[in-house]
Amino acid sequence: QVQLVESGGGLVQPGGSLTLSCAASKSLFMLVTMAWFRQAPGKQRELVASMTRSGSTNYAGTVKGRFTISRDVEKNIMYLQMNSLKPDDTANYSCYAAWDNSNYWGRGTQVTVSS
């Protein structure tokens, strides 16, 4: 079992920044892949950014250059630094981890970009 707890969401103006955190109950080196997904009302869940155990990263085209996924292996925390936020980035952001042939999700944190 892997527990994932997100934090850092909130209301931000367009052009602003937020940093999301995902605290994992297992060492990040044990997790095959970690990722951030988001889902806006009425839309399908989409992959925002991912990081493999080795540290390789991947980003959705809509966030590339604005968002950065990173991790602190000492604290077992994954981050999503979000810059130049747009109203289209408004969504519930969830943390995901793959471990031992199972998928795990956090409950999510809401990000609202609005003036």
Summary of the structure (lengths in Angstrom):
residues: 115
radius of gyration: 13.3
end to end distance: 39.8
largest distance: 42.8
contacts: 343
relative contact order: 0.32
helix: 5%
strand: 53%
